[in-house]
């Protein structure tokens, strides 16, 4: 195959780099000494579990289960896990492990869709900006928890004039409003209670102290320096952990991936011993379960969406982490372990969350439904409020926010690793030996680009980015992924690739996976995508609407991520030789660079004899051949 001028230049550049310089940084026992491998299988499993188990398992799943019929919600949830979540997770793991490349170079399998990999990396990069901010929120609240009483337990001067002690409830007695809780021996029937419309101490602390939130996105205000410092600390932690790649992060996850389970268990034991805990659990997943909810399409949509996003499918992280596995690792078993651990964590965390919210309902004499929130409202308002009512409240608060910190850091580690891996894979001869500097540079960039999200309007930016990147954009990427591999690359060819790694399997074994990849999973994603677009509502934060320019910016960000898919496809189509039909066929076939990374794993299917035009890409900078 004739080389372009750019390829000749990259050959010359790479020839100046000594291979020994790369090997000096590789583990002696690594199967792939150029890229490196996980030090052990446990490193990979814990890293992948830490990546999949994110904040959504803590603050979104319990709310969805409560909203969609309690225990009844588990039926569609686990069904969607089997029909869509597990098949796509298995596919992404196998793709990354087969070629030992990140989410961009994986698309050597279908050059026409190389832009899908670019979109994955851009999504992960932009999400990393605001995910780092959420970690900063957790750090700030963890530090603030080292006080007694907790600063959000009662109204303070910094909370503003709109703060009212939560125990102040007006009671309508014979047409006269009196304060029910100011007289300890007095009780008020629930129908006669009138809640004060001002903010509770936890709401006031979140808005006025932690965020110093402005009245809208138009009012940027100043940088909130305590959050900026926490953001800097978060960036330093991430950079320090990733400084030596998977060799260092694979050891840190032994703590960060397991400690949240210890905290959840401790909170659960404490929660079930509190008065009212049973009521909270009943609302979550007990006798209050409503099977009639299963007849509502919204429940099934929520189950499929939660499954898809909680496994981080379409972000590129699953491919990246799997790319450091040994070639013959059984990723099939790994997929089951990670997927069901992720689902079990969601259910398990819900018990801890709702047991304490049930106690909060008991203390405030309010229905559980009135204290349940999701997202930021659960993590930084409702749950801190509930913890402040417990004895030794600082202890429980520190544990809870340290758990949020470790859960967030695990996901952030993998997100940044996606970007680093793609850059190193693009030009290994130049960047492999400079991985530490690259990691520091990306960590600094993530910090600087996250600064707008720690201004007084920062929470509006976080919500806007999450709304436009965390929903239908990922669905489009996931749909193109499964369709591209199954229908363009070829489902049967992909099955043979997997069997090269895990050994031959029976026809009955593959029947289920083929059914999911060819029909069931694409249909589910398509239905969710269409539904999401049809029911799209403009984002808002609480009762604060977004201005028109912010909506336009959100759509522009989404388009910017997705536009690379047709742009790169068009660029490749123009550059390809031959007639229009020949160009299209060549771009729908695997490129000459598509094969297992190491020669010894290529076998007859990918041997040099069967592909005589193949060039050795292991020793050259492959930006032009692999990306464009």
Residue, then its C-alpha position, 0 to 999 in steps of 0.5 A: x500500500x502506498x504511503x502518504x507524505x504524512x505517513x513518511x514523516x511519522x515513520x522518520x519521527x518514530x525511527x528516532x525514538x529508541x524502543x528501549x525507552x518504551x520498554x523501560x516503562x513496561x512491566x517485566x511480566x506484561x504480555x504486551x510490553x509496549x502498552x502494558x497490562x493490568x498487574x492482575x485480574x483483580x486490578x481490572x475487575x475493581x477498576x471496571x466496577x469502580x468505573x461502572x458504579x458511579x454517583x447515579x447508583x447512589x442518588x438516581x436509582x433509589x429515586x427511580x425505584x421509589x417513583x416507579x413502583x418500588x420493588x416492581x421496578x426491579x422486574x423491568x430493570x433486571x430485564x433491561x440489564x439482560x437485554x441491553x446492558x449486558x450485551x453491549x457491555x460484553x461487546x465493548x469489553x471484547x472490542x477493546x481487549x481484541x485489538x488492545x486499543x482505545x475507543x478511537x482505534x477500535x474503529x479500525x474495524x469499521x473505518x467509516x464510523x471512526x467518528x463514533x470513537x471521537x464522539x465517545x472521547x469528546x463526551x468523556x472529556x466534557x463530562x470530566x469537566x463537570x464530574x470533577x466539580x461534583x467531586x469538589x462538592x463532595x470534598x467541600x461537604x466532607x471537610x465541612x462535616x468536621x464540625x459539631x453541630x453540622x453547619x446545615x443543622x440549623x439556620x445561620x446568618x450566612x444562610x440568608x433571611x429565607x431560612x426557617x428551622x425545619x422544626x417550625x411547622x404551622x398548625x391550623x387550629x380552629x382557623x388560627x395558625x400557631x407554631x406546632x413544634x415550638x411547644x414540645x407537648x403539642x401535636x398537630x394532625x397531618x391534614x392541619x399542618x401547613x409547611x412554611x415555604x421558606x428554605x430548610x437549613x440544608x437547602x439554605x446551606x447548599x444554595x447560599x454557603x456551598x454554591x453561593x448560587x446566583x439567581x440565574x445563568x446570566x449572572x455568572x458572579x465570581x469564582x467560589x474560591x472554596x469550591x475552586x480549591x476543592x476542584x484543584x485538590x480533586x485534580x491533583x488526586x486524579x493526576x497523582x493516581x494516574x501518573x503511572x497509568x494503570x500500574x498506579x490506578x490499579x492499586x488505588x482502586x483496591x481502596x476506592x472501589x471497595x470502601x463505598x461498600x463498607x460505608x453503605x453497609x455501616x449506614x444501612x446498619x445504622x439506618x435500620x436501627x432508627x425509628x421510621x426506617x421501616x416506613x422508608x424501606x417499605x416505600x422503597x422496595x417493600x409492601x408499598x410496591x405497585x405492580x400496576x406501574x408495570x403497565x406504564x411505558x415510562x417505567x420501562x423507559x426509566x429502567x432501560x435508561x438507568x441500565x444503559x447509563x449506569x454501566x457507562x456504555x458509549x463513554x469509551x471507558x469500558x473499551x479502554x480498561x479492557x484494552x489493557x487485559x491479556x488477550x485470552x482473558x475471559x471477558x465474558x465472565x468479567x462482563x457478568x461480574x461487573x454488570x450484576x455487581x453494578x445492579x446489586x450495588x444500586x439496590x443495596x445502596x437504596x436500602x441505606x438511603x431510604x432507611x435514613x430518609x424514613x427516619x427523616x420522615x418520622x422526625x418531621x412527621x411528613x410522608x416519605x414522598x415529601x422528603x425523597x429527592x434525586x440527584x443533587x437534591x438527595x446528595x446535598x440537601x435531603x440526605x445531609x439534612x437527615x444525617x444532621x438529625x442523628x447522634x454523632x452526626x459529623x461521623x455519619x456525614x464524613x462517612x457519607x461524603x467520603x463515600x461519594x468522593x471515592x465513588x466519584x474518583x473511580x469514575x473520574x480515573x477511568x474517564x481521564x484514562x480514556x483521553x490519555x489512552x487515545x492520545x498515546x495509542x495515536x502516537x505511541x512512539x512519541x507519547x509512551x515515554x512522556x505519559x506522566x507529562x501528558x497526565x499532568x497536562x490533562x489534569x491541569x486542563x480539566x481543572x482550568x476548564x472546570x473553573x466556570x462550573x465553580x462560579x456562582x452560576x456554576x451549578x447551572x453549567x453542570x446541570x446544562x452539560x449533564x442534560x445535553x450530554x448525559x442522555x440522547x447523545x450517548x444513545x445515538x453513539x451506542x446505537x451506531x456502535x451496536x449497528x456498526x459492529x453487528x451489521x457493517x463489520x459483521x456479527x459472525x465475524x465479531x463472534x469469531x474474533x471473540x472465540x479467538x480470545x475465549x475459545x470456541x463456543x456452541x451455537x446455542x451459546x451464541x444464539x442469545x448474544x446474536x439475538x441481542x446484538x442483531x435485534x433486541x438491543x438496537x430496538x431498545x436503544x432506538x425506542x429510548x432514543x425516540x422517546x427521549x427526543x419526543x419527551x425532551x423538556x428544556x432543562x431547569x435548575x429547580x424553578x429557575x429556567x435557562x435563558x435562550x442562549x443557554x439552550x442554544x449553547x447546549x444544542x451546539x455542544x451536542x452537535x459539536x460532539x456528534x458532527x465528527x461522525x459524518x465529518x470524519x466519514x466524509x473525509x475518509x470517503x473523499x480520500x479513499x481511492x476508486x469509484x464511489x462504490x469501491x470507496x464505500x466498500x473499502x470503508x465498511x471493511x476492516x482497515x489493514x491495521x485491524x488485528x490483535x496487537x501482538x503477532x503471536x495472537x493473530x493466527x491464520x485469520x490475521x496473519x501477514x500471509x493473509x493480508x500481504x499489504x499490511x504494514x507494521x504499525x507497532x513501531x510508527x506513529x499512527x495518527x494518520x492511518x488510525x484516526x483519519 
